[in-house]
Amino acid sequence: MQAYILLNCNTGNEIDLISELKKLPEVTEVNGIWGKYDIFLKICSEDPEGVDKIVSKLRGHKGITKSYTMHVLYGQGGTIDEAESEIR
């Protein structure tokens, strides 16, 4: 499973938080961004429960004030060939 997560964090905490997030094995991409949110994350897990666990972990982090999670729909541009072949 893949998911994209947008995060808000305490002002001035972005660089430290990004460094911390890069160390999580589920995180495949992390970037600071401008706009309504402060940080963009791309995460991967073998199963949906893994995504739920990382989201819960992020929501419990003292430096994160808000999160918005978007799950990837395989077969609509998702990258897992197996999932795409099941849809056809």
Rosetta constraint file for C-alpha pairs under 8 A:
AtomPair CA 1 CA 44 HARMONIC 5.59 0.50
AtomPair CA 1 CA 45 HARMONIC 5.17 0.50
AtomPair CA 1 CA 46 HARMONIC 5.96 0.50
AtomPair CA 1 CA 47 HARMONIC 5.74 0.50
AtomPair CA 1 CA 48 HARMONIC 6.13 0.50
AtomPair CA 1 CA 51 HARMONIC 7.20 0.50
AtomPair CA 1 CA 71 HARMONIC 7.72 0.50
AtomPair CA 1 CA 72 HARMONIC 7.26 0.50
AtomPair CA 2 CA 42 HARMONIC 7.24 0.50
AtomPair CA 2 CA 43 HARMONIC 5.67 0.50
AtomPair CA 2 CA 44 HARMONIC 4.48 0.50
AtomPair CA 2 CA 45 HARMONIC 6.51 0.50
AtomPair CA 2 CA 51 HARMONIC 7.72 0.50
AtomPair CA 2 CA 71 HARMONIC 6.20 0.50
AtomPair CA 2 CA 72 HARMONIC 5.49 0.50
AtomPair CA 3 CA 42 HARMONIC 5.92 0.50
AtomPair CA 3 CA 43 HARMONIC 5.40 0.50
AtomPair CA 3 CA 44 HARMONIC 6.58 0.50
AtomPair CA 3 CA 51 HARMONIC 7.35 0.50
AtomPair CA 3 CA 69 HARMONIC 6.77 0.50
AtomPair CA 3 CA 70 HARMONIC 5.49 0.50
AtomPair CA 3 CA 71 HARMONIC 4.26 0.50
AtomPair CA 3 CA 72 HARMONIC 5.43 0.50
AtomPair CA 4 CA 40 HARMONIC 7.29 0.50
AtomPair CA 4 CA 41 HARMONIC 5.66 0.50
AtomPair CA 4 CA 42 HARMONIC 4.60 0.50
AtomPair CA 4 CA 43 HARMONIC 6.37 0.50
AtomPair CA 4 CA 69 HARMONIC 5.89 0.50
AtomPair CA 4 CA 70 HARMONIC 5.12 0.50
AtomPair CA 4 CA 71 HARMONIC 6.40 0.50
AtomPair CA 4 CA 72 HARMONIC 7.47 0.50
AtomPair CA 5 CA 40 HARMONIC 5.94 0.50
AtomPair CA 5 CA 41 HARMONIC 4.99 0.50
AtomPair CA 5 CA 42 HARMONIC 6.36 0.50
AtomPair CA 5 CA 43 HARMONIC 7.79 0.50
AtomPair CA 5 CA 67 HARMONIC 6.71 0.50
AtomPair CA 5 CA 68 HARMONIC 5.54 0.50
AtomPair CA 5 CA 69 HARMONIC 4.44 0.50
AtomPair CA 5 CA 70 HARMONIC 6.19 0.50
AtomPair CA 6 CA 37 HARMONIC 6.13 0.50
AtomPair CA 6 CA 38 HARMONIC 7.41 0.50
AtomPair CA 6 CA 39 HARMONIC 5.81 0.50
AtomPair CA 6 CA 40 HARMONIC 4.84 0.50
AtomPair CA 6 CA 41 HARMONIC 6.36 0.50
AtomPair CA 6 CA 67 HARMONIC 5.58 0.50
AtomPair CA 6 CA 68 HARMONIC 5.07 0.50
AtomPair CA 6 CA 69 HARMONIC 6.52 0.50
AtomPair CA 7 CA 37 HARMONIC 5.67 0.50
AtomPair CA 7 CA 38 HARMONIC 5.83 0.50
AtomPair CA 7 CA 39 HARMONIC 5.03 0.50
AtomPair CA 7 CA 40 HARMONIC 6.46 0.50
AtomPair CA 7 CA 41 HARMONIC 7.90 0.50
AtomPair CA 7 CA 64 HARMONIC 6.83 0.50
AtomPair CA 7 CA 65 HARMONIC 7.54 0.50
AtomPair CA 7 CA 66 HARMONIC 5.69 0.50
AtomPair CA 7 CA 67 HARMONIC 4.51 0.50
AtomPair CA 7 CA 68 HARMONIC 6.55 0.50
AtomPair CA 8 CA 37 HARMONIC 5.18 0.50
AtomPair CA 8 CA 38 HARMONIC 5.02 0.50
AtomPair CA 8 CA 39 HARMONIC 6.54 0.50
AtomPair CA 8 CA 64 HARMONIC 5.88 0.50
AtomPair CA 8 CA 65 HARMONIC 5.45 0.50
AtomPair CA 8 CA 66 HARMONIC 4.98 0.50
AtomPair CA 8 CA 67 HARMONIC 6.39 0.50
AtomPair CA 9 CA 13 HARMONIC 6.63 0.50
AtomPair CA 9 CA 14 HARMONIC 6.67 0.50
AtomPair CA 9 CA 38 HARMONIC 6.65 0.50
AtomPair CA 9 CA 39 HARMONIC 8.00 0.50
AtomPair CA 9 CA 63 HARMONIC 5.53 0.50
AtomPair CA 9 CA 64 HARMONIC 4.29 0.50
AtomPair CA 9 CA 65 HARMONIC 5.09 0.50
AtomPair CA 9 CA 66 HARMONIC 7.00 0.50
AtomPair CA 10 CA 14 HARMONIC 7.46 0.50
AtomPair CA 10 CA 63 HARMONIC 5.68 0.50
AtomPair CA 10 CA 64 HARMONIC 6.55 0.50
AtomPair CA 10 CA 65 HARMONIC 6.68 0.50
AtomPair CA 13 CA 17 HARMONIC 6.05 0.50
AtomPair CA 13 CA 63 HARMONIC 7.12 0.50
AtomPair CA 14 CA 18 HARMONIC 6.02 0.50
AtomPair CA 14 CA 32 HARMONIC 7.17 0.50
AtomPair CA 14 CA 38 HARMONIC 7.18 0.50
AtomPair CA 14 CA 39 HARMONIC 7.50 0.50
AtomPair CA 15 CA 19 HARMONIC 6.27 0.50
AtomPair CA 15 CA 32 HARMONIC 7.98 0.50
AtomPair CA 16 CA 20 HARMONIC 6.29 0.50
AtomPair CA 17 CA 21 HARMONIC 6.08 0.50
AtomPair CA 17 CA 63 HARMONIC 7.36 0.50
AtomPair CA 18 CA 22 HARMONIC 6.19 0.50
AtomPair CA 18 CA 30 HARMONIC 6.77 0.50
AtomPair CA 18 CA 31 HARMONIC 7.23 0.50
AtomPair CA 18 CA 32 HARMONIC 7.36 0.50
AtomPair CA 18 CA 39 HARMONIC 7.59 0.50
AtomPair CA 19 CA 23 HARMONIC 7.03 0.50
AtomPair CA 20 CA 24 HARMONIC 7.42 0.50
AtomPair CA 21 CA 27 HARMONIC 7.00 0.50
AtomPair CA 21 CA 30 HARMONIC 7.34 0.50
AtomPair CA 22 CA 27 HARMONIC 6.36 0.50
AtomPair CA 22 CA 28 HARMONIC 7.90 0.50
AtomPair CA 22 CA 29 HARMONIC 7.56 0.50
AtomPair CA 22 CA 30 HARMONIC 6.66 0.50
AtomPair CA 23 CA 27 HARMONIC 7.65 0.50
AtomPair CA 26 CA 43 HARMONIC 5.22 0.50
AtomPair CA 26 CA 44 HARMONIC 5.25 0.50
AtomPair CA 26 CA 45 HARMONIC 6.16 0.50
AtomPair CA 26 CA 54 HARMONIC 7.64 0.50
AtomPair CA 27 CA 41 HARMONIC 6.80 0.50
AtomPair CA 27 CA 42 HARMONIC 5.91 0.50
AtomPair CA 27 CA 43 HARMONIC 4.42 0.50
AtomPair CA 27 CA 44 HARMONIC 6.59 0.50
AtomPair CA 28 CA 41 HARMONIC 7.64 0.50
AtomPair CA 28 CA 42 HARMONIC 5.57 0.50
AtomPair CA 28 CA 43 HARMONIC 5.46 0.50
AtomPair CA 28 CA 44 HARMONIC 6.81 0.50
AtomPair CA 29 CA 40 HARMONIC 7.89 0.50
AtomPair CA 29 CA 41 HARMONIC 5.63 0.50
AtomPair CA 29 CA 42 HARMONIC 4.95 0.50
AtomPair CA 29 CA 43 HARMONIC 7.07 0.50
AtomPair CA 30 CA 39 HARMONIC 7.04 0.50
AtomPair CA 30 CA 40 HARMONIC 5.55 0.50
AtomPair CA 30 CA 41 HARMONIC 4.52 0.50
AtomPair CA 30 CA 42 HARMONIC 6.45 0.50
AtomPair CA 31 CA 39 HARMONIC 5.68 0.50
AtomPair CA 31 CA 40 HARMONIC 5.19 0.50
AtomPair CA 31 CA 41 HARMONIC 6.71 0.50
AtomPair CA 32 CA 38 HARMONIC 5.79 0.50
AtomPair CA 32 CA 39 HARMONIC 4.47 0.50
AtomPair CA 32 CA 40 HARMONIC 6.27 0.50
AtomPair CA 33 CA 37 HARMONIC 6.83 0.50
AtomPair CA 33 CA 38 HARMONIC 5.22 0.50
AtomPair CA 33 CA 39 HARMONIC 5.45 0.50
AtomPair CA 33 CA 40 HARMONIC 6.63 0.50
AtomPair CA 34 CA 38 HARMONIC 6.11 0.50
AtomPair CA 43 CA 51 HARMONIC 7.58 0.50
AtomPair CA 44 CA 51 HARMONIC 7.21 0.50
AtomPair CA 45 CA 50 HARMONIC 5.36 0.50
AtomPair CA 45 CA 51 HARMONIC 5.94 0.50
AtomPair CA 46 CA 50 HARMONIC 6.77 0.50
AtomPair CA 47 CA 51 HARMONIC 7.04 0.50
AtomPair CA 48 CA 52 HARMONIC 6.37 0.50
AtomPair CA 49 CA 53 HARMONIC 6.13 0.50
AtomPair CA 50 CA 54 HARMONIC 6.37 0.50
AtomPair CA 51 CA 55 HARMONIC 6.19 0.50
AtomPair CA 52 CA 56 HARMONIC 6.11 0.50
AtomPair CA 53 CA 57 HARMONIC 6.14 0.50
AtomPair CA 54 CA 58 HARMONIC 6.15 0.50
AtomPair CA 55 CA 59 HARMONIC 6.14 0.50
AtomPair CA 55 CA 69 HARMONIC 7.82 0.50
AtomPair CA 56 CA 60 HARMONIC 6.22 0.50
AtomPair CA 57 CA 61 HARMONIC 6.43 0.50
AtomPair CA 58 CA 64 HARMONIC 6.97 0.50
AtomPair CA 58 CA 67 HARMONIC 7.95 0.50
AtomPair CA 59 CA 64 HARMONIC 6.66 0.50
AtomPair CA 59 CA 65 HARMONIC 7.72 0.50
AtomPair CA 59 CA 66 HARMONIC 7.30 0.50
AtomPair CA 59 CA 67 HARMONIC 6.93 0.50
AtomPair CA 60 CA 64 HARMONIC 7.72 0.50
AtomPair CA 72 CA 78 HARMONIC 6.34 0.50
AtomPair CA 73 CA 77 HARMONIC 7.42 0.50
AtomPair CA 73 CA 78 HARMONIC 6.05 0.50
AtomPair CA 74 CA 78 HARMONIC 4.21 0.50
AtomPair CA 74 CA 79 HARMONIC 6.93 0.50
AtomPair CA 74 CA 80 HARMONIC 6.80 0.50
AtomPair CA 74 CA 83 HARMONIC 5.95 0.50
AtomPair CA 74 CA 84 HARMONIC 6.12 0.50
AtomPair CA 75 CA 83 HARMONIC 6.51 0.50
AtomPair CA 75 CA 84 HARMONIC 4.43 0.50
AtomPair CA 75 CA 85 HARMONIC 7.93 0.50
AtomPair CA 75 CA 87 HARMONIC 6.53 0.50
AtomPair CA 78 CA 84 HARMONIC 7.71 0.50
AtomPair CA 80 CA 84 HARMONIC 6.57 0.50
AtomPair CA 81 CA 85 HARMONIC 6.24 0.50
AtomPair CA 82 CA 86 HARMONIC 6.53 0.50
AtomPair CA 83 CA 87 HARMONIC 6.77 0.50
AtomPair CA 84 CA 88 HARMONIC 6.82 0.50
